[in-house]
Each structure stands twice: as C-alpha cells, then as structure tokens.
Amino acid sequence: MTSETTGSTPPDNPTPPQSTMPEVNEVTAEDIRESLKAGFSDFLARPVMSGFFGLFYAVFGILLVWCLVWLGKIWMIIPAVIAFPLVAPFAAAGLYEMSRRLQTGESFGWPDILTVMANQRKREMGWMAFVTLFILWVWFYQFRTVLVITLQHSSFSDLDGFVNTVFFTPQGWTFLLIGTCVGAFLSAVLFSATVVAMPMLLDREMDFISAMITSIRVVKENPVVMLTWAAIITVTMLLSLVPAFLGLIFTLPILGHTTWHLYQRAVAPAEG
C-alpha cells in the first residue's frame, strides 16, 4: 500500500500536497490483536535491529532522570516520566520503515533504516515534532503551575521528600488529581493527533495537517477501540519504565511495529 516515493531519498518538494483526504476504515478489537501478532513477528524477524531502538530510548530515559537529579530538578521527574511515552512515536520512525520493508519483501540494513530516519527532517514529520514539543511544553508548564498552587506550603529537598509530599499528604492528593485530569486531556489530544499520523507521514507524501486530521478521524470514528489501544500503550510503556527503563528494549519495538500494521488497517490504501 506504500507509494513509490517512500524510501531513503526524500522528495524535492518538502511539503507536497495531497488532493484528497484518505478514507478511514472501521477498526475492531480483532484488528488490534492481529496488528500485535504482526508487530511481534516483525520484532522476531530483526530482533537486534528492533531492540536497538528500544535500547536507545531506554538509555535516553535513564540519562534524562539522572540529569534531573543531578540538576536538583526533583519536581520534574514525575512529569518527565509520564510524558516520556508520548514522544515514543518519533523513536519508532525506524521501526515503521522496518515493518514497511518487511511487508514488501525489500532487503535492508542499518544504513537503509538510519538514512530513512535522518531524511525525515526534510519531510513533514519535522512539523509533527513541533506539535508534539508544543503539547509537551504545555504539559510541563501546567504541571509546574499546579505544583506551585497546591504545594506552595510544602517543602522537599530530595526525591524521597517529594514522593512523600505528593503521595501521603492531602495537598499532594489534590495535586495528583488536578495534574492527572489535565495530563489525561493533553495525552488524549496528542494521541488522537499522532496515532496514525506518524506512520502515515513516513508512508505517504502528504502535509502534516491532513495527517493529523486523518488521525483524529480514526479516533473519532473508532473511539472505544482506539482508546483501548491508547490504554495498552500507556500501561505497557509505564510498566516498562519500572525495571530502570530496560523493559523498553522489548516493548517499544513491538508497539512500534504494531502501530504500523494498525495504521494500515485504520486508513485505506493511497490511490495509485
């Protein structure tokens, strides 16, 4: 279902138009199950290459938390860890390309996948990165605002003190309630706008606005199934963070490959 322009060489026009919006299909729980099977199969087909993306993401997470502790920004650890799964679609760009090539029977090696990822900066995915970073900025800003308002009379100088204040005081419970509601809303917005937009922009030559609209339409027309998929991603990613982020070595590649196959089931093939 991929267009002939997809590959390691980016098009001359960085913002190619698409005349018609893609058609959106009905998605069922069976589609999720079959996509998970296909994603796991892709992971087993190239476990080392797939695991590399998970390892890279895990190491980045470990370094992020270490830097926050070293800088004394204890309060940023919780929002950073919660927001961490939201940027996973960018880490999965190479996984989408691997699934595409495995599906079409194309041979590929490390240079092919890494080159495709590097070339995405010349395409519309760069704008999607801007959208994601903007929503993350709003998330961190609202987190800090709620923190100041609800915990203004509390003090903590280390991670243990922060955890005790947040989880074992009435002010901390208020902070968690408000922060969770706002965070859930922002996560839903970001998920709806990117769930199929990311693989679609790698697969087709279209503008990022159309990709976002198509992604939102997929969620709107299949709310229960797509929110179930969002819950699967969220729970899996958060559980993967528990063993020092190392669970991501396996879960991120499988979820990335699965997202590619779910995208193909959710959006009708491009004409031609």
N, C-alpha and C positions, 0 to 999 in steps of 0.2 A: 504494500500500500504506500510505500515511500515514493517520493518524487525523485526524478533523475538528478535534481540539483543538490540533493543531500550528499554529504561526503566531506572529505578533508579539505576541499578547496572552497572557500566562501564565494558567494556571488559578487559580481562587481557592484550591484546596487545594494547598499546596506539596509534599505527599508523597502523591499519590494511589496507592491500592493497585491491584495487578493480580491478578485472581483466579487465573489460570493462567500457568505459565511458557511462554514462546514455544517453538515447535518449532525444532529445529536441523536444517539441511539438510547433505547431503554436499557438500563443496567440492572442486573439482578444479583442476588447473593451467589448464584452459580457462577457468574462472571468473575466475582472476586475469588472464589475458590479455584477456578480454572486458571486465573491470572497468577495466583500464588503458586500453583503447580508449575506453570511455565517459568515463573521467576526463579523458583528453586532449581529447575532444570538448567536454566542459563547459568546460575551460580556454580552448579556442579560441572558444567561444560568448561568453564575457565575459573576455577576456584582461586588461583593465585592472583590473577589479574583483578578479579572482582573483589577479593579480600584486600587488595592494595588500597582501594578507595575507602573501604571501611577502616583500615588501619590508619590511613592519613587523617580521616575525620576524627578518629579516636584520639590520636596524638594531638591534634589541634585542640580538642576539648580539654585534655589534660593540661596542656600549656596555658590555655585560657584561664582555668581555675587557679593554676599556680601563680600566674601573673596577677590576678585579682588579690590573692592572699598576700603576695609579695608587696603589692602597692597599698595594701591596707584597705582595699575597697570591699570589705566583707559583705556589705549590703547588696552588692551587685552579683554575688554568686547565685542566689536563688533566681533572679530574672534571667541571668545568663544561661543557667542550666535549663530553665523552662523554655527559653527562646531558641536554644541550641537545635532542637529538632526542626524548627521552622526553616532553617537555611539548608536542610538536607537535600532538597531538590537540586541545588547547584552542585553539591558534591556528587550527585547521582547522574550528572550530564554524561559522563563517560560510560556509565552503566547503560543508559538509554541507547547509546550508539553501539555498544556491545550486543545488546539484545536485537537491535535492528539488523546488524550484520549476521548474527547467528540465525536469525529468522530467514534472511535472504540467501544464506549459504555463502556469504562473502568471507574470504580469508582476511585475517587482520592480526596485527602485532601491536606491541607497545607504541611504536611511533605513530601508527594509524589512529589509535584512540586518543593519545595525548595531543596530537596535532588537531584533531577534531575539537577537543575541548578548548585549546588555545584559540582556535578560529571563531569560537562563539562570541568573542569580544567584538568581532566585526559584524555580527548579526544582531537580531532583535533581542536576544537573551540578555544583553547588557542592560536594556531598559527594564527588563523584568528584575534584574538585580537592584536597580534603583528603587523600584516599587517595594521590593522586599526590605531593603535597608530603611526606607522611609517608615514602613509599618513597625519595624524593629525599634527605630528611634522613638516613635510614639509610645511603644511598649515600655521602654526604659524610662522615658520621661514621666509617664503616668505612674509607673512603679515608684519612682523617687518622690513624686508628689504625694501619693497615698501614704508612703512611708513617713514623710515629714509630718503629715496631718495627724495620722493615727498613733505614731510612736514618738511624738515630739518630747514627751516627758520620760522616755525610756533611754537607757544608756547601755552600750555594749562596745567592748573594745576588741573582741575576738570572735571567732566563728561560733564557739560554744555559747557565748553570751547572746549572740544574735539569734541562734536557734532556740534557746530557752525563752527569749523575749517573744519571738514570733509564735511559737507553738504552745507556750504554757502561761500566757497572760491574756486577760480579756482584750487588751489593746491589740495584741498580736492576732487574736482571732478575728477582730474587726478588720485588721489589715489584710489577713488572708482572704476573708470573704469578699471584700471590695476588689482586691487585686485579682482574685480568681475570676470574678464576673467580667471585669474589664479585659483580662487576658484571654478568657474564653471567646469573647466577642472578636477581639483582634485576630486571634488564631483562626476563627471561623472565616473571617474576611480573607485572610491570607491564603488559607487552604482552598477556598472557593475560587480565588483568582488564579491559582497556580497549579492545581492538582493535575490538570491535563495540559495546561498552557506550556509548561516546561518541555515535556517530550514533543509537543506539537511544534514548537518553535525550532527544535532540532530536526524534526522530520520534514517540515514544510517551509516554503518561502511565504511568510505572511507577517503582517505587522503585529506587534505585541498587544495592541488594544483589542484586535479581533481575537487573538488567542485567549486573552483574559475573559472577554465576553463569552466565548465558547465554553471556557472552563466553568464560568458561573452558570451558564445554561445547563451544563451537565449536572451540576449540583442541584440546581433549582428543579429540574425535571426528574431527578432521582434522589430526593433528599434523604430518605431513610438509608438506602444502600450506600450512598457516598459518605454520609455521616458515620455509618458503621465502619467504612474504610478509614476515615479520619481517626476514629477511636482505636482501631487496630494499629495504625501508625503511631499514634501518641503513646499508647500503653507499651508497645514493643520498644520504641525508642527510649522511653523513660526507664524501663526495666534494664535496657542495655547499658544505661549510664551507671547502674549500681556497682558492677564489678570494675570500677575505675575506668569506665568508658569502653572497656575491651569487648563488651558484647556487641558493639557496633561493627566490629570486624566481620561479623557474620550477618547481623540483621540489616545493616544499611544496604549491602549489595542485594540481598534478597528482596527487600522492599523496593529498591530502585528498579531492578529488573521487572518486578511485579507491576510497578506503576506504568512501565512502557506497555505491557500487554493489556492492562486495564484501559489505558488511553485508546488503544486500537479498538477495543470493544465499545468504548463510550462514544467515539467520534467516527462518523462514516469516512471511508477512504476518499482521498482527494481525487477529483476527476482528472483522468489522463495519467 
